[in-house]
């Protein structure tokens, strides 16, 4: 892709000295000038600021995917598939997610750009793919923002006294808070996510340790559970099919879909790369920790639930059937209540509220940056590039936040049906994003070879490439194609639409830009690997080195 496709104007003369601009105007303006092609345009529109510190990035990476899926949604997977199937499903999906994140980490370290993913797709694969991924992601983030605000407002009603207050009041409060966290400065968003992630991490670590104690007989009942529930009712449940082997396989496959949605948002750390301090140090550090996050939080978390509660527990079955959204239906609370520890529901409910609020905050941020990336690609109106003095793309934040007003539809039963249908359109969007990341990396890898760049010179080199990217690409494609298998057993139109409507939407977006702009598949030898890189290389010289002065600082620097 030629550099001028990223320019928003060609009238002003191009910048000529990145080092001079860094000295005279600062890192932000030098990056803007390098991205837009001239200094005047950069000064007219402004640019995002690198206000996310190392601890913000590390905690966004650590806590970003710990959401309501792990605290609530995982219960449905247990009732359908059983504990061993859930453990295997989350492990295999986690390996594919790790492979995808390694690929994304290498690209995001080479060019840590705002929004990142649509830009990588447009630069290395096809402008039409960047358009499809960007708008599909923006829509998904905007609607998921509504869903998380709705979930948070419902969770509040768990407590006595709140159930008699109109839910619209809670929706209004949450919308205002989330907008305030995003509109003033990216550092405020970072601090909020740091606090939210800390709460979620402490909670899940505490729950896993508590599960170990209870499983070994340390609870009030002193009943040593071991793996008894893997024997009765069983480790792998039959799902849909009456044939034992087929039914257990379908149960296992259904967990891939559930796990993929639970891991959704893991790519947020790359979206934030364009606003991270010292990104070529902090992004690789965050990406490398994805493996341990998946292992500890999800794999150990699923194992902990699997040994504490049977898959046929009446409360678990009732929660899965009713789709309840408060702590009383959390598999963690059900498990702990079975152990005779009744004090947890309010605590877990507060954590679920924190998770939903954190997700709403994150999806507003991510959605606005996807829109900003589309504007940089020339695939959205130019006015969206305008940023405040503190580096916030306020038009992108405002337009994305305006979609949150759809949340009020959930206040009435009729409108709620429409709102649920909108929400269903996003179910496969995350998988399309991951497939597109893998495809972008495969083309990026070819471009490095074609343009004579030795991968051994990269700041972050992901292992076993491009095979890990192909593995993740194949795995996620299979899930997309077969994610709605349950709609055929028996055939239900609603289930089929829910599972597959996003596929034609994605390809319609791709075809529209392909035809409208007559874009072509990019030759790796011509792929744009360098626009914006000179300023980033120069900025690397200006980030201060931090050296721990004592043991406490050594531990903290290792964590954050």
MARBA-754290 format. One record per residue (C-alpha): x, y, z; residue number from 1; residue in one letter. Coordinates in pm, 1 decimal, padded with zeros to 6 digits. Example, Ala and Ser with C-alpha at 12.3 -4.5 7.8 and 13.67 -1.06 7.14 Angstrom:
<atoms>
        c1        c2        c3  num  residuo
   01230.0  -00450.0   00780.0    1        a
   01367.0  -00106.0   00714.0    2        s
</atoms>
This chain:
<atoms>
        c1        c2        c3  num  residuo
   00000.0   00000.0   00000.0    1        x
   00140.5   00336.0  -00098.3    2        x
   00210.5   00592.1   00170.7    3        x
  -00020.4   00855.5   00022.9    4        x
  -00320.4   00636.0   00097.6    5        x
  -00264.8   00717.3   00463.3    6        x
  -00229.7   01092.6   00411.2    7        x
  -00532.0   01308.8   00483.4    8        x
  -00398.5   01590.1   00267.7    9        x
  -00138.2   01640.9  -00001.1   10        x
  -00135.4   02020.0  -00008.1   11        x
   00118.6   02095.2   00265.0   12        x
   00487.0   02016.3   00213.3   13        x
   00608.0   01692.3   00372.3   14        x
   00812.1   01691.7   00689.0   15        x
   01183.6   01650.0   00625.8   16        x
   01356.0   01576.0   00953.8   17        x
   01198.3   01345.2   01212.1   18        x
   01470.8   01405.3   01470.1   19        x
   01424.1   01782.2   01443.1   20        x
   01047.6   01754.4   01486.1   21        x
   01093.5   01534.4   01792.6   22        x
   01320.4   01799.4   01945.4   23        x
   01104.3   02097.3   01845.1   24        x
   00749.1   01960.7   01866.8   25        x
   00774.1   01644.9   02077.2   26        x
   00715.2   01274.6   02015.1   27        x
   00340.2   01308.1   01956.0   28        x
   00373.9   01560.4   01676.5   29        x
   00661.2   01373.1   01512.0   30        x
   00450.0   01055.6   01499.0   31        x
   00157.2   01251.9   01354.7   32        x
   00378.5   01414.1   01089.9   33        x
   00525.2   01077.0   00993.8   34        x
   00180.3   00916.7   00973.1   35        x
   00011.0   01200.1   00780.1   36        x
   00307.9   01293.0   00563.6   37        x
   00338.7   01659.1   00663.9   38        x
   00367.5   01868.1   00977.8   39        x
   00089.6   02115.0   00895.4   40        x
  -00175.3   01842.2   00879.4   41        x
  -00044.1   01698.3   01206.1   42        x
  -00080.1   02037.5   01376.1   43        x
  -00428.2   02091.9   01230.3   44        x
  -00572.8   01759.9   01343.2   45        x
  -00363.0   01679.3   01648.7   46        x
  -00275.9   01322.8   01746.0   47        x
  -00324.0   01069.1   02021.4   48        x
  -00088.7   01087.0   02320.2   49        x
   00128.9   00814.0   02466.7   50        x
  -00024.9   00842.7   02810.7   51        x
  -00054.2   00473.7   02904.2   52        x
   00224.3   00379.2   03142.2   53        x
   00381.5   00036.7   03169.7   54        x
   00158.4  -00063.7   03462.8   55        x
  -00151.2   00039.8   03266.1   56        x
  -00051.8  -00180.0   02971.0   57        x
   00047.0  -00477.4   03188.0   58        x
  -00277.3  -00469.8   03386.4   59        x
  -00489.1  -00417.1   03074.5   60        x
  -00314.4  -00727.4   02939.7   61        x
  -00353.6  -00923.6   03264.7   62        x
  -00709.9  -00829.1   03352.5   63        x
  -00855.5  -00736.1   03016.9   64        x
  -01012.4  -01073.8   02942.5   65        x
  -01131.9  -01147.1   03295.0   66        x
  -01494.8  -01053.4   03248.9   67        x
  -01844.7  -01172.8   03312.6   68        x
  -01767.1  -01473.1   03089.8   69        x
  -01537.3  -01623.1   03354.2   70        x
  -01761.2  -01532.3   03648.2   71        x
  -02101.3  -01612.4   03490.0   72        x
  -02101.8  -01742.2   03132.0   73        x
  -01876.6  -02039.0   03197.4   74        x
  -02158.0  -02211.4   03387.0   75        x
  -02350.8  -02285.4   03064.8   76        x
  -02045.7  -02460.3   02919.4   77        x
  -02026.6  -02688.4   03225.0   78        x
  -02390.6  -02796.0   03198.5   79        x
  -02355.0  -02871.6   02826.9   80        x
  -02014.2  -03037.0   02813.6   81        x
  -01890.2  -03137.7   03158.7   82        x
  -01571.0  -03041.3   03345.1   83        x
  -01310.1  -03225.6   03134.1   84        x
  -01454.9  -03095.8   02806.7   85        x
  -01451.8  -02739.5   02940.3   86        x
  -01091.7  -02779.5   03058.4   87        x
  -00982.2  -02918.6   02720.4   88        x
  -01184.9  -02660.5   02526.4   89        x
  -01041.5  -02364.3   02713.4   90        x
  -00689.1  -02509.6   02690.7   91        x
  -00696.4  -02570.1   02313.5   92        x
  -00864.5  -02236.1   02243.5   93        x
  -00612.9  -02070.5   02475.6   94        x
  -00325.5  -02215.2   02269.0   95        x
  -00479.2  -02073.0   01950.2   96        x
  -00533.0  -01734.3   02118.1   97        x
  -00170.7  -01736.9   02236.8   98        x
  -00052.3  -01813.6   01881.2   99        x
  -00264.3  -01526.7   01746.8  100        x
  -00134.4  -01286.3   02013.2  101        x
   00226.3  -01377.8   01932.9  102        x
   00158.1  -01282.1   01571.6  103        x
  -00014.7  -00958.6   01671.9  104        x
   00261.7  -00875.2   01918.8  105        x
   00528.2  -00892.5   01649.5  106        x
   00333.1  -00656.5   01421.0  107        x
   00238.4  -00419.6   01704.4  108        x
   00600.5  -00395.5   01818.7  109        x
   00723.9  -00322.5   01465.7  110        x
   00457.5  -00049.8   01426.1  111        x
   00265.0   00037.6   01746.5  112        x
  -00011.4   00238.1   01577.1  113        x
  -00342.6   00369.2   01715.9  114        x
  -00618.2   00114.8   01654.3  115        x
  -00352.6  -00109.8   01500.7  116        x
  -00555.6  -00402.0   01363.3  117        x
  -00745.4  -00231.1   01075.3  118        x
  -00421.2  -00055.7   00979.3  119        x
  -00225.9  -00382.0   00966.8  120        x
  -00494.8  -00545.0   00752.3  121        x
  -00507.5  -00246.3   00514.9  122        x
  -00127.8  -00220.9   00484.5  123        x
  -00034.7  -00586.0   00446.0  124        x
  -00339.5  -00764.8   00297.8  125        x
  -00602.0  -00550.5   00125.6  126        x
  -00757.8  -00210.7   00191.3  127        x
  -01099.7  -00378.5   00174.4  128        x
  -01005.8  -00613.1   00459.6  129        x
  -00898.5  -00315.9   00671.5  130        x
  -01236.1  -00152.4   00600.1  131        x
  -01433.5  -00468.4   00686.1  132        x
  -01236.1  -00543.8   01003.1  133        x
  -01242.9  -00184.2   01122.4  134        x
  -01615.9  -00121.5   01084.4  135        x
  -01708.1  -00471.1   01200.6  136        x
  -01496.6  -00419.9   01513.0  137        x
  -01634.8  -00072.3   01574.3  138        x
  -01992.1  -00197.5   01549.3  139        x
  -01912.9  -00494.1   01774.7  140        x
  -01749.9  -00270.8   02037.5  141        x
  -02037.1  -00020.2   02028.6  142        x
  -02308.6  -00283.9   02074.0  143        x
  -02104.5  -00474.4   02334.7  144        x
  -02068.5  -00143.0   02518.7  145        x
  -02450.4  -00136.0   02538.2  146        x
  -02461.9  -00497.8   02654.0  147        x
  -02209.4  -00439.8   02932.7  148        x
  -02389.6  -00126.4   03055.0  149        x
  -02716.2  -00324.0   03055.0  150        x
  -02550.6  -00610.6   03245.2  151        x
  -02403.6  -00371.2   03503.3  152        x
  -02742.5  -00203.5   03558.9  153        x
  -02908.9  -00542.3   03612.9  154        x
  -02635.8  -00659.0   03850.7  155        x
  -02697.5  -00352.9   04071.4  156        x
  -03056.0  -00472.3   04122.9  157        x
  -02923.5  -00776.0   04308.3  158        x
  -02893.7  -00568.3   04625.6  159        x
  -03196.3  -00490.2   04842.9  160        x
  -03334.1  -00142.0   04786.7  161        x
  -03201.1  -00113.5   04430.3  162        x
  -03463.1  -00339.6   04271.7  163        x
  -03737.2  -00077.1   04310.8  164        x
  -03543.3   00195.0   04127.6  165        x
  -03600.9   00224.2   03752.3  166        x
  -03312.4   00054.2   03569.9  167        x
  -03285.0   00359.2   03340.4  168        x
  -03138.7   00553.5   03633.0  169        x
  -02852.4   00306.6   03671.8  170        x
  -02797.2   00302.5   03295.0  171        x
  -02765.1   00682.3   03293.6  172        x
  -02515.3   00684.4   03580.3  173        x
  -02297.3   00416.1   03418.4  174        x
  -02299.2   00588.9   03077.3  175        x
  -02190.7   00919.3   03232.0  176        x
  -01912.0   00754.3   03433.8  177        x
  -01777.9   00558.7   03134.4  178        x
  -01778.6   00868.5   02910.1  179        x
  -01595.6   01069.8   03176.1  180        x
  -01327.3   00800.8   03201.1  181        x
  -01263.5   00825.4   02825.9  182        x
  -01317.6   01184.0   02715.2  183        x
  -01057.7   01379.1   02916.2  184        x
  -00728.7   01190.2   02880.3  185        x
  -00614.6   00839.0   02797.3  186        x
  -00423.6   00829.2   03127.6  187        x
  -00758.1   00846.9   03313.2  188        x
  -00880.7   00545.1   03115.0  189        x
  -00554.2   00369.9   03200.4  190        x
  -00587.8   00439.4   03572.9  191        x
  -00946.9   00313.8   03573.0  192        x
  -00849.7  -00009.0   03397.4  193        x
  -00555.1  -00050.2   03634.8  194        x
  -00795.6  -00035.5   03931.4  195        x
  -01060.7  -00256.1   03768.2  196        x
  -00802.9  -00516.1   03663.1  197        x
  -00647.9  -00520.7   04010.6  198        x
  -00985.8  -00603.6   04166.7  199        x
  -01053.5  -00879.9   03912.8  200        x
  -00707.2  -01032.9   03947.7  201        x
  -00720.6  -01036.5   04328.7  202        x
  -01068.9  -01191.9   04315.7  203        x
  -00987.7  -01471.1   04072.4  204        x
  -00663.3  -01555.3   04254.1  205        x
  -00855.2  -01566.7   04583.7  206        x
  -01127.4  -01787.6   04432.4  207        x
  -00875.3  -02033.7   04289.3  208        x
  -00693.6  -02059.6   04623.7  209        x
  -01026.7  -02098.0   04805.6  210        x
  -01126.7  -02371.1   04559.7  211        x
  -00804.1  -02558.8   04636.6  212        x
  -00869.1  -02536.9   05011.1  213        x
  -01232.1  -02652.8   04976.3  214        x
  -01141.2  -02935.4   04737.2  215        x
  -00886.2  -03069.4   04984.1  216        x
  -01139.2  -03065.4   05268.3  217        x
  -01052.7  -02734.7   05431.9  218        x
  -01405.9  -02591.3   05410.4  219        x
  -01664.7  -02578.1   05689.6  220        x
  -01797.7  -02925.6   05597.2  221        x
  -01444.0  -03078.9   05589.8  222        x
  -01556.8  -03286.8   05292.2  223        x
  -01260.2  -03379.7   05070.6  224        x
  -01403.8  -03358.6   04718.1  225        x
  -01111.7  -03462.2   04499.2  226        x
  -01238.6  -03542.7   04147.6  227        x
  -01558.9  -03718.4   04253.6  228        x
  -01773.3  -03508.8   04017.3  229        x
  -01563.0  -03627.6   03722.8  230        x
  -01690.7  -03977.6   03800.2  231        x
  -02048.2  -03889.0   03885.5  232        x
  -02215.2  -03728.4   03685.2  233        x
  -01906.0  -03763.0   03462.3  234        x
  -01614.8  -03576.9   03305.9  235        x
  -01764.3  -03534.2   02957.5  236        x
  -02135.1  -03481.1   02894.7  237        x
  -02324.6  -03573.9   02580.6  238        x
  -02461.0  -03274.4   02391.8  239        x
  -02743.1  -03296.4   02133.4  240        x
  -02652.0  -03643.2   01998.8  241        x
  -02764.3  -03964.1   02172.5  242        x
  -02452.9  -04144.4   02048.4  243        x
  -02201.1  -04140.3   02337.0  244        x
  -01891.3  -04064.1   02129.1  245        x
  -02061.4  -03812.8   01898.2  246        x
  -02240.6  -03646.2   02188.9  247        x
  -01919.1  -03604.3   02388.4  248        x
  -01737.5  -03465.1   02083.2  249        x
  -02015.4  -03211.7   02021.0  250        x
  -02001.7  -03115.6   02388.0  251        x
  -01627.0  -03059.0   02356.1  252        x
  -01671.8  -02855.0   02035.4  253        x
  -01938.6  -02638.1   02198.1  254        x
  -01678.6  -02531.7   02456.5  255        x
  -01455.9  -02394.9   02177.6  256        x
  -01728.4  -02144.9   02092.8  257        x
  -01784.2  -02052.7   02458.5  258        x
  -01410.2  -02021.0   02523.2  259        x
  -01357.0  -01802.5   02216.2  260        x
  -01615.7  -01555.4   02343.2  261        x
  -01467.5  -01565.6   02694.9  262        x
  -01122.9  -01478.6   02555.1  263        x
  -01272.8  -01191.3   02352.2  264        x
  -01089.1  -00864.1   02408.3  265        x
  -00746.2  -01020.6   02453.7  266        x
  -00630.5  -00816.8   02152.8  267        x
  -00706.5  -00486.5   02329.9  268        x
  -00344.8  -00451.2   02438.7  269        x
  -00242.2  -00407.8   02072.4  270        x
  -00515.8  -00147.8   02017.4  271        x
  -00365.8   00046.1   02308.5  272        x
  -00011.3   00013.6   02165.1  273        x
  -00049.3   00343.9   01979.2  274        x
  -00090.6   00527.9   02310.4  275        x
   00157.2   00333.5   02523.5  276        x
   00477.4   00475.8   02663.7  277        x
   00788.3   00299.2   02533.8  278        x
   00573.1   00053.9   02332.1  279        x
   00861.5  -00155.6   02202.2  280        x
   00945.7  -00251.4   02558.8  281        x
   00600.8  -00268.4   02715.8  282        x
   00400.6  -00442.3   02438.8  283        x
   00632.4  -00748.6   02408.5  284        x
   00630.7  -00776.4   02787.1  285        x
   00249.9  -00779.0   02789.7  286        x
   00219.2  -01023.8   02498.2  287        x
   00459.1  -01272.8   02656.3  288        x
   00239.1  -01278.6   02966.4  289        x
  -00071.0  -01380.0   02772.5  290        x
   00034.5  -01744.9   02808.1  291        x
   00052.0  -01724.3   03188.1  292        x
  -00274.5  -01531.1   03206.4  293        x
  -00449.2  -01801.0   03000.3  294        x
  -00290.3  -02078.8   03207.0  295        x
  -00357.1  -01932.7   03549.3  296        x
  -00687.4  -01749.6   03517.0  297        x
  -00877.5  -01960.0   03264.7  298        x
  -00733.3  -02310.4   03273.8  299        x
  -00690.6  -02322.4   03652.8  300        x
  -01022.4  -02136.9   03689.0  301        x
  -01212.6  -02397.6   03484.9  302        x
  -01038.4  -02677.6   03673.9  303        x
  -01134.9  -02517.4   04007.2  304        x
  -01504.7  -02494.5   03916.6  305        x
  -01497.6  -02846.5   03772.6  306        x
  -01392.1  -03004.3   04100.3  307        x
  -01626.4  -02799.8   04320.1  308        x
  -01963.7  -02828.0   04147.8  309        x
  -02121.9  -03112.2   03946.2  310        x
  -02239.7  -03032.4   03594.2  311        x
  -02594.3  -03145.3   03685.8  312        x
  -02630.2  -02917.3   03988.9  313        x
  -02992.2  -02785.8   03986.9  314        x
  -02885.8  -02425.5   04052.3  315        x
  -02631.3  -02441.1   03769.9  316        x
  -02889.6  -02587.2   03531.2  317        x
  -03141.9  -02321.5   03630.3  318        x
  -02888.7  -02040.1   03580.8  319        x
  -02795.9  -02171.8   03235.2  320        x
  -03160.8  -02206.5   03134.4  321        x
  -03262.1  -01858.6   03250.6  322        x
  -02947.4  -01672.6   03144.5  323        x
  -02939.0  -01492.4   03478.6  324        x
  -02683.3  -01216.0   03524.0  325        x
  -02618.0  -01175.1   03896.0  326        x
  -02402.1  -01344.9   04155.6  327        x
  -02668.1  -01589.2   04275.6  328        x
  -02629.4  -01775.5   03943.5  329        x
  -02247.4  -01760.3   03924.9  330        x
  -02093.1  -02111.3   03920.2  331        x
  -01835.7  -01979.8   04167.0  332        x
  -02104.7  -01877.9   04415.5  333        x
  -02294.2  -02203.5   04360.9  334        x
  -01973.8  -02396.2   04427.2  335        x
  -01887.9  -02202.7   04743.7  336        x
  -02245.0  -02224.2   04874.8  337        x
  -02226.4  -02602.1   04832.4  338        x
  -01916.9  -02590.4   05051.7  339        x
  -02112.4  -02411.2   05327.4  340        x
  -01963.2  -02062.2   05287.4  341        x
  -02266.3  -01832.7   05241.4  342        x
  -02102.2  -01488.6   05258.7  343        x
  -01975.9  -01463.3   04902.4  344        x
  -02272.9  -01362.1   04679.7  345        x
  -02254.3  -00989.3   04754.4  346        x
  -01876.0  -00987.5   04712.1  347        x
  -01892.2  -01170.9   04379.8  348        x
  -02179.8  -00949.6   04267.4  349        x
  -01963.3  -00643.6   04333.3  350        x
  -01683.6  -00800.6   04127.6  351        x
  -01927.8  -00881.1   03844.2  352        x
  -02040.1  -00517.9   03853.9  353        x
  -01674.2  -00412.4   03838.8  354        x
  -01613.9  -00649.9   03545.4  355        x
  -01913.5  -00520.3   03350.4  356        x
  -01816.7  -00156.8   03415.4  357        x
  -01456.1  -00231.3   03321.0  358        x
  -01568.3  -00397.0   02996.9  359        x
  -01792.0  -00100.2   02912.0  360        x
  -01499.2   00133.8   02973.2  361        x
  -01267.1  -00079.8   02760.0  362        x
  -01511.0  -00123.7   02471.9  363        x
  -01575.6   00251.1   02448.3  364        x
  -01200.2   00309.5   02434.5  365        x
  -01137.3   00029.2   02183.7  366        x
  -01432.9   00118.5   01961.8  367        x
  -01325.8   00482.7   01942.2  368        x
  -00968.8   00382.3   01847.3  369        x
  -01093.7   00146.3   01574.2  370        x
  -01288.4   00439.3   01431.0  371        x
  -00977.5   00657.7   01457.0  372        x
  -00773.5   00393.3   01272.5  373        x
  -01036.1   00383.0   00996.7  374        x
  -01009.3   00761.3   00959.9  375        x
  -00630.8   00728.5   00933.4  376        x
  -00680.8   00469.4   00659.9  377        x
  -00906.6   00709.4   00468.1  378        x
  -01202.3   00476.6   00529.3  379        x
  -01395.1   00714.9   00755.9  380        x
  -01453.6   01094.8   00744.9  381        x
  -01147.0   01313.4   00805.9  382        x
  -01303.0   01511.8   01091.8  383        x
  -01276.1   01197.5   01306.0  384        x
  -00898.7   01253.1   01314.5  385        x
  -00934.3   01562.8   01531.7  386        x
  -00791.4   01518.5   01881.5  387        x
  -00803.0   01733.5   02192.0  388        x
  -00487.8   01891.5   02332.0  389        x
  -00456.8   01590.9   02563.4  390        x
  -00467.6   01351.8   02267.9  391        x
  -00825.3   01221.3   02284.9  392        x
  -01005.7   01169.9   01947.7  393        x
  -01320.3   01331.5   02087.0  394        x
  -01538.7   01285.1   01778.5  395        x
  -01463.7   00910.8   01778.1  396        x
  -01534.2   00883.7   02151.1  397        x
  -01855.6   01087.7   02122.3  398        x
  -02000.3   00895.5   01826.7  399        x
  -01916.0   00557.6   01981.3  400        x
  -02060.2   00668.3   02316.1  401        x
  -02381.2   00784.6   02146.0  402        x
  -02455.2   00422.9   02052.3  403        x
  -02478.5   00349.1   02425.3  404        x
  -02816.4   00527.0   02422.9  405        x
  -02953.6   00207.6   02263.8  406        x
  -02912.4   00053.6   02609.9  407        x
  -03238.1   00223.1   02711.2  408        x
  -03413.3  -00019.7   02473.0  409        x
  -03348.8  -00290.5   02730.7  410        x
  -03587.2  -00111.2   02968.3  411        x
  -03896.9  -00231.9   02782.3  412        x
  -03973.3  -00590.5   02687.6  413        x
  -04059.7  -00520.0   02322.8  414        x
  -03756.9  -00303.1   02253.8  415        x
  -03540.9  -00548.4   02447.7  416        x
  -03614.3  -00813.7   02183.6  417        x
  -03476.4  -00581.3   01915.9  418        x
  -03178.8  -00495.6   02135.5  419        x
  -03102.3  -00867.2   02186.2  420        x
  -03113.2  -00919.9   01809.6  421        x
  -02863.5  -00635.3   01759.1  422        x
  -02642.1  -00792.7   02021.4  423        x
  -02654.0  -01131.8   01850.1  424        x
  -02501.4  -00976.3   01539.2  425        x
  -02170.6  -00938.0   01724.9  426        x
  -02127.5  -01299.6   01828.8  427        x
  -01877.8  -01395.4   01554.5  428        x
  -01711.6  -01051.8   01521.6  429        x
  -01430.3  -01141.2   01761.9  430        x
  -01346.2  -01455.8   01566.2  431        x
  -01334.0  -01258.9   01239.9  432        x
  -01094.8  -01014.3   01407.1  433        x
  -00864.4  -01296.9   01514.1  434        x
  -00872.7  -01459.2   01169.0  435        x
  -00789.5  -01122.8   01011.1  436        x
  -00497.7  -01072.6   01252.8  437        x
  -00354.5  -01410.9   01155.1  438        x
  -00398.3  -01337.3   00784.3  439        x
  -00235.0  -00995.4   00827.6  440        x
   00059.5  -01157.5   01002.9  441        x
   00103.5  -01420.5   00731.1  442        x
   00125.8  -01139.2   00474.0  443        x
   00347.2  -00933.2   00708.3  444        x
   00583.9  -01230.3   00736.4  445        x
   00597.7  -01257.4   00355.6  446        x
   00658.2  -00882.2   00329.3  447        x
   00956.3  -00898.7   00566.6  448        x
   01112.7  -01169.5   00350.1  449        x
   01029.3  -00995.2   00021.0  450        x
   01177.1  -00665.9   00140.4  451        x
   01491.5  -00822.6   00284.3  452        x
   01424.8  -00761.2   00654.1  453        x
   01587.6  -01017.1   00883.8  454        x
   01339.0  -01121.2   01155.4  455        x
   01630.8  -01176.1   01391.8  456        x
   01671.0  -00797.4   01402.0  457        x
   01314.6  -00741.4   01527.0  458        x
   01259.1  -00620.2   01882.9  459        x
   01001.6  -00896.9   01931.6  460        x
   01022.6  -01213.8   01721.6  461        x
   00741.9  -01463.2   01772.8  462        x
   00848.1  -01829.8   01752.7  463        x
   00758.6  -02097.8   01496.9  464        x
   00623.6  -01853.5   01241.1  465        x
   00437.0  -01856.3   01011.4  466        x
   00313.0  -02196.9   01129.2  467        x
   00163.2  -02069.7   01455.2  468        x
  -00030.9  -01806.2   01258.6  469        x
  -00161.7  -02071.6   01019.0  470        x
  -00263.3  -02292.4   01313.8  471        x
  -00461.6  -02010.8   01477.3  472        x
  -00609.9  -01905.4   01141.5  473        x
  -00734.4  -02261.0   01075.1  474        x
  -00864.9  -02312.3   01428.4  475        x
  -01069.9  -01990.6   01434.8  476        x
  -01199.7  -02045.3   01080.5  477        x
  -01334.3  -02387.6   01180.0  478        x
  -01513.9  -02233.2   01478.4  479        x
  -01669.3  -01963.3   01256.2  480        x
  -01795.1  -02220.6   01003.8  481        x
  -01933.6  -02467.9   01257.4  482        x
  -02021.4  -02243.6   01553.4  483        x
  -02394.7  -02280.1   01484.0  484        x
  -02406.3  -02658.0   01453.4  485        x
  -02671.1  -02672.9   01727.1  486        x
  -02913.9  -02484.7   01497.5  487        x
  -02944.5  -02797.5   01281.2  488        x
  -03029.8  -03035.7   01568.8  489        x
  -03320.5  -02970.1   01540.2  490        x
  -03339.8  -02695.7   01277.0  491        x
  -03428.0  -02354.0   01424.4  492        x
  -03422.6  -02036.2   01217.8  493        x
  -03352.6  -01804.1   01512.5  494        x
  -03047.8  -02002.5   01622.3  495        x
  -02914.8  -02018.7   01266.4  496        x
  -02943.8  -01640.8   01221.6  497        x
  -02783.2  -01576.9   01559.1  498        x
  -02486.4  -01797.5   01470.2  499        x
  -02425.9  -01694.4   01111.0  500        x
  -02565.7  -01346.0   01038.4  501        x
  -02229.1  -01182.6   01103.5  502        x
  -02064.0  -01379.6   00820.7  503        x
  -02256.3  -01211.7   00532.6  504        x
  -02229.2  -00874.1   00709.7  505        x
  -01849.6  -00903.2   00716.3  506        x
  -01822.7  -01005.9   00351.4  507        x
  -02068.6  -00735.7   00240.3  508        x
  -01842.7  -00476.7   00406.0  509        x
  -01540.0  -00631.7   00233.3  510        x
  -01711.3  -00645.3  -00108.5  511        x
  -01840.3  -00287.0  -00078.8  512        x
  -01494.3  -00135.8  -00031.8  513        x
  -01341.0  -00377.7  -00282.2  514        x
  -01582.4  -00265.5  -00554.0  515        x
  -01605.9   00100.8  -00448.9  516        x
  -01229.8   00158.0  -00434.4  517        x
  -01120.5  -00127.5  -00664.9  518        x
  -00859.3  -00234.8  -00411.7  519        x
  -00617.1  -00514.5  -00488.6  520        x
  -00452.8  -00786.1  -00284.0  521        x
  -00122.2  -00631.3  -00178.2  522        x
   00201.6  -00772.7  -00315.2  523        x
   00430.8  -00842.9  -00015.7  524        x
   00715.2  -00666.1  -00193.9  525        x
   00500.0  -00349.8  -00209.7  526        x
   00345.7  -00367.2   00138.7  527        x
   00388.2  -00050.3   00345.0  528        x
   00614.2  -00149.9   00633.2  529        x
   00760.4   00192.2   00699.8  530        x
   00501.0   00473.0   00715.3  531        x
   00514.7   00600.1   01073.0  532        x
   00818.8   00392.1   01167.2  533        x
   01082.6   00667.0   01148.4  534        x
   00918.7   00873.2   01422.1  535        x
   00873.6   00564.7   01640.7  536        x
   01240.9   00472.5   01596.1  537        x
   01341.0   00824.6   01694.4  538        x
   01106.6   00820.8   01995.6  539        x
   01276.5   00505.0   02125.3  540        x
   01583.0   00717.2   02198.5  541        x
   01383.1   00945.6   02427.7  542        x
   01215.4   00696.1   02661.6  543        x
   01402.3   00696.4   02994.7  544        x
   01544.2   00373.8   03132.7  545        x
   01403.2   00274.1   03471.8  546        x
   01628.5   00095.0   03718.3  547        x
   01491.2  -00058.2   04039.7  548        x
   01650.0   00083.7   04352.5  549        x
   01545.7  -00189.5   04597.1  550        x
   01382.7  -00531.0   04625.1  551        x
   01028.3  -00389.4   04636.3  552        x
   01086.0  -00195.1   04314.4  553        x
   01236.1  -00504.5   04150.6  554        x
   00918.6  -00700.2   04228.0  555        x
   00694.8  -00414.2   04111.6  556        x
   00891.1  -00365.1   03787.1  557        x
   00856.8  -00737.9   03720.9  558        x
   00479.3  -00720.6   03773.7  559        x
   00408.6  -00389.8   03600.8  560        x
</atoms>
